[in-house]
Amino acid sequence: MAVSLDKKIEDLEGKTSDIHFVSLAKQARVTLKKAGMNEHIARVVMVLDISGSMDHLFRNGTVAAIVKKALAVGYLLDDNGEIDIILFGDKAHQFGSVSINSLDQTVNSLVRTRLEGYTRYEEAINAVRDLVMETPDQSYPTLVQFITDGEPSSIEKAEKAIRVASKAGVFFQFVGVGS
């Protein structure tokens, strides 16, 4: 049974003293309610572009801010309160997961990540699909928050990977950052 967004906010307020994060979650709650998603549940995965073109966005704090916003939405929708993270550039990397208890450490670790050369969407999309296939009896969809500043190295490979992943109940929300 899904837990209401209001209940999740109440629980969040008891788990953290990070007023800014709670505020982000409250803003996300309003948006999700307007979209009719008050009691939806999903496995949430955040995919983060670590290609070299993201360098200035890591250094100026944009990545940290966007990650916190994405995690606020993820916290409200996620099935177990832990959001899986996949990084990608030349290759995809399983970063682990983040929960409210590890939020600050995770964001600090993410912004110190070594950047890579390309923007290979298909690598990240395939890693998400593989992650989902590890738990095939999952009774709810997977929402992927895909954060990037640019186009894929290969549009054709990315489109093919999305079509395959969509058959496994994976839905992508692409979040563009930068100019």
N, C-alpha and C positions, 0 to 999 in steps of 0.2 A: 504494500500500500504506500502511496506517495505521501510525503510529508509536505504540508503547506509551506509556502514561502514565508509567511508570517512566523511560523514555528521555527524555521531555519534561522531567521534573523534573530529571534529570541535566543536560540541556542548559541548563535555566533556572539551575541553581546556578552554571554556568560563565559565564553572561551577566550576572548581577546580583549586587550586594552587598546588596540589599534583603532582609534576613533575614525581615522581616515578610511581604513578598510571597511569598517562597518557602514560608513556613509556611502561608499561605493556599492556595497551590497544592497543597501536600501534603495539607491537609485536604480540598480539592476532589477530589484523586485518590482518597482513601478513599471518599468519597461516590459518585464515578463508578464505581469498581470494584464497590461494593455494588449498584449499579444495572445491572451487567453491561455497562458502557460502556468497558471497558479499552482497546479498540482502535478506537473509533469516530472518525470524522472528519466535520467539518461546517464550513460557512462560518459564522462567528459575527458577529452584528450586535448591538450594544448600542443600545437606544433609551432616551433619558433625557428625562423630563418636566422642562420648564423653565417650567411655569406659575407664577404668582405665589404660589400656596399652598405651593410648595416652598421659599420664601425662607428660613424658619428652618432647614430641613434642609440647605440650602447653607451657611448661616452657622455652624451648630453642628458641622459636620464629618461629619454623617450621610451626605451625598451622596458625599463623598470616600471614606469607608469602604466604602460599598456598591459604588461604582464599582470600587474595588480588588478586592473579593470577586468581583464579576461578571467582571472581567478575568482573575482567576486561573482561573476555570472556563473562560472563553473561550480562554485561552492553551493549556490542555490539549486542547481539542477542535478548535481552529481549524485550517484547512487550510494556511495560510501564515504563521501567527504574527502576523498583523495583523488587528485587530478593527475593523470599520467602526463608526462612531458616527453616529447620527442623533439630533438634538435636536428636541423638539416642544413646542409651546404652541398659539399661534394658527395657526402653520404649521410644517411640517417643515423642518429645516435639515440638509444634509449637513455634518457637522463634520469629516470626514476619517477617519483610522484611527489606531490606537494599536498600538504594538509594545512589547516589553520595553525597547527602547532609548529610547522616548519616554514611558514610563509616568508619571514624575513631572511632566514638563512638561505632559502632556495632562491629568492630574488637576488640576493647578494652574490650567490654562486653563479647564477645565470649571467649577470652582467660582467663577470670575469671570464666568460667562456672564450676559448680561442676560436677565432673566426676562420672560415674556409673560403674557397674560391668561387664555386658555382652556386646556382640556385636550382637544384634538382628536385623539383616538387615530387616527381614520381618515387624517389627514394623515401621521402617522408610518408607519402600516401601508402606505399607498400608496407612500410613499417607499422602504420596504423592498422592496416588490414590484418597483418600478422598478429598484432597485439589482440585484436578483436577475435581472431580465430582461435586464440589460446583458450577462450571461454565461449565456446559455440552455443552453450545452453542459455546464454544471456537472454532474458525476456524483455529487454528494453533496448532502444536504439543507442548508438554512439554519436555524440556531437563532437565534432573536431573544430576547435578554434585555431585557424591556420593564420599565423601572423607573419607577414612578409612585406618587403619594400619593393619587390620587383616581379617581373615576369619570369616564368620558368625557363630553364635552359632549353627544354624541348616541350612545346605546347602539346604535340601529338602524344608523347609518352605520358604527360601529366593527365591529359583527357582520358587516355586508355586506363590508367591506374584508378582514376575517379570512377569510371564506369564499373570496373571490377569491384572496387570497395563498396560501391552503393548497393551491390547485391548482398552484402553482408550486414545491411542495416546501418551503414555509416553515412552521416550527413556532415557536410563541410560548410563552415562559415568562414569566409576569407576576410581577414582584417588587414587592410593596407595601411602602412605607416610610412612617414616621410613625405617627400614632395614629388 
